[in-house]
Amino acid sequence: MKDDDVEIGLYFGHMMKPDGCPEIAKVSPSVYAPDGEKISAVLAAKNEAIELKFKVDGPGCYTVVADLSPEIYSNTKKEGFKAGAKKMYNDAVYAGAWHQMAKAFVTIGENGEFNAGHTTGILDIFPGEITARVGTPLALTVFYEGKKLEGAEVKAVSKKEGKEMAVLVTDKDGIVNVPITEEGKWMFLVRHRDESKGIEDEFDEMVFVTTYTLEAVK
């Protein structure tokens, strides 16, 4: 943070290790103030990453979302997965439209209250607390189209360990309780497939992938 500007880097990666960044034209940023009002955010290419910047106006918890435009990939018999709709390939056996979203909270000021707020994407993750504590399970609730999602697989990754630390499935209330065993940054990933959103000759299903990152302290 510099003056009233908050800067966040956006990357592609695996196990929280950056290995590239998306095309800036395909990223739609959204930032919500503590009262839920949407505020302006800008993107810029910087040091092999995308920088998301916004101005804060007072203390509180700001919700930051980066939404990536859906991309279609077809699985072909001869060449495996290729970019493009199913109708583009005579030997395509499957096609999916992937829609990815990354989410984080930024707290400004020591007295900034945390409010999970409203859903910011079709597939969303809400934490019980904005800061996780080592030794205390973190409750996460998964929503799909505004409803709690049962049976969703949630993967928990520790940046410090560089690996998956837990894979859990949401209960009937859409909740998982993740064991927090290490301090530092954590990422939680949930994926949901919806065949009802498939389009004939284009793709068989939509695959929604949402990640949420936060800090764990002792």
N, C-alpha and C positions, 0 to 999 in steps of 0.2 A: 504494500500500500504506500502511495506517495501523495502527500497532501490529502485531498478528498477522493483521489482516484484509486480504485481497486483493479489490479491486473491479475488475470488468471490464464495460465497456459493450457491449450488444448492439444492433445496428442492422441494418436493411435498407439497401442501397445499390447504387451502380453505379460501377465502377472505384474502389472504396474511398472514395466520397463518400456520406455518409449521406443517406438520403431518407425516413426513417421507421423504425418499429420494429414487430416482430410483436406480436400480442396475447399478453399475459403468460400467459394460461391455456393457450395452445398450445405453450409452450416447456417442455421438460423438461431441467433442468440436471444434469450429472454432473461430478464432480471426483474424480480419482484421485491419491492420494499417491504419492511416489516408489517405494514398495514395491508399488504396484498396488492397494492397498486403497481402496475407495470411501469418500469422506468427504462430510459434509453440505455442501450449498450452498443458498442462498436467493436468490430473485428479488424485485426491487422496481422499480416504475415511478419514473423519475427523469429530469427534464430532457429530455423527449421521447425517452427511450431506456429500455431495460431494464437494470438493474444486477444483475449476478451477483456474489454475495459469498460468500467462504469463508474459514475460518481455517487458517493453516499451522501445522504442528508440526515444526519443524526444517528444515534445508536440503535441497535436492534439486530435482528437476524434477517439477512438478505438471501433470497433463493436465486441461484444461478443455474440456468439450463442451456445446454447446447444441443440442438436438434439437427440431426443429419438427414438430408433428403433421402427417401427410400431408393434402394438400388436393387435391380432384378438380376438374378443369376440362374442360369439353367445348367442342369447336370446332363451332359451328353455321354453317349456310350463310348465314343472314340477319344474325346479330349477332356473328359471330366467337366468341371465347372467352368462355364464361360459367361461373360457379361451379356445381358440381353434377355428378351422375352422368349418364352418357350417356342413360339411360332417361328423364331429365327433359325431354329435348328431342327433338321429332319429326324435326328436321332436323340432328341431330348426326352428324358424319362421323368424329369422333375424340374420345376422352377419355383423359386421363392422370392418374395419381395422383402428385403431386410430394411427395417426402420430402427435406427439407433438413436438413443438419447443419453446424455450424460448430465448428472445433477450434483450440485454441492450447495452447502449453506456457508455463508460468510457472516460471522458475528462481529459487529462493530461496538466497542465499548464494553466495559466490564459488567454493566447493568442491563445489557441488551437481552430482552426476554426472547425465549425460543418459542415459536409457534409453527407447528408443522404446516399449517396453512392449507391451501387448496391443491388439488391435483394439477400438475403441470404438464402431463403427457398422458397418452392413452394407456401406457403401462408405467406405473409409478411406484416408488418406494418411499415410505415415511418412517423415520426413526423415532423411537420413544424419547431419545435425548440427542442433542446436537453433538455432544462430546461423549465418546465411549471411555470406559474405565477398565483397565486391566483387572481381571478377576471377577468382573460383573458382566453377566450376559446382556447383550444389547438386543432389545426387541425391535424388529422391523416388520412393518405391515405393507403388503403388496396389494395394489389396486389395478384392476383392468377395466377400462371404460367406466371409472368411478365406483366400481363395486369391488369388495374384498375378494381376492382370488385365492381359492383353495387349490392345493396340489402343485403350486409353482416351485420350481427348484431355484434356490438362492445359493450362489457361490460366494464365499468370503475369502478375500486375498489380503495378506499382510505384505506391505511394501518392504518392510525390514527383512522378512523371511524370503520374499520373492516367490511365494507359492500359495496354492489354495490351502487354507487352514480348516475349512469346513464346507460341507455341501449339505444343505438342509431343505426340507420341503414344508411349505406353508400349511398350517392347520385350517380348520373350517372357517376361522376368522381372518384368514390371510396372513397369519403371524408366524414368524420364526424367531427363536431366541438364540443369537449367535454368541458362542463363547469367545471372549476377547482375551487373548493370551499374550499379546505383545503390544508395546507402545508404538506410536508412530502412525503413519497413514494406513488406512484400510480402504479397500474397494469392495462393494457388494454388487453382484451382477445377477439379474434375473432375465430369463428368456421365456417368451410365450408365443406359441404358434396358433394361428386362427385360420382354419380352412374356409370358414364362411366368407372371408374377404378375398378369396381367390377369384380371378377373372379368367374365363375360358380363353385358351391359346396364349395367355400372357404369363400367368403364374398360378400355381396350385394353392398357395397359402401366403399369408403375411407372417413374417417372423419379427416380433418386437423384442428388442434388446435394450435394457436400461441399466445404467451403472450409477452408483451413488458412492461418493467418497467422504470420509470424515477422519478426524484425528482421535487417536486413543491415547490416554494419559494414565500414569500410575496413580 
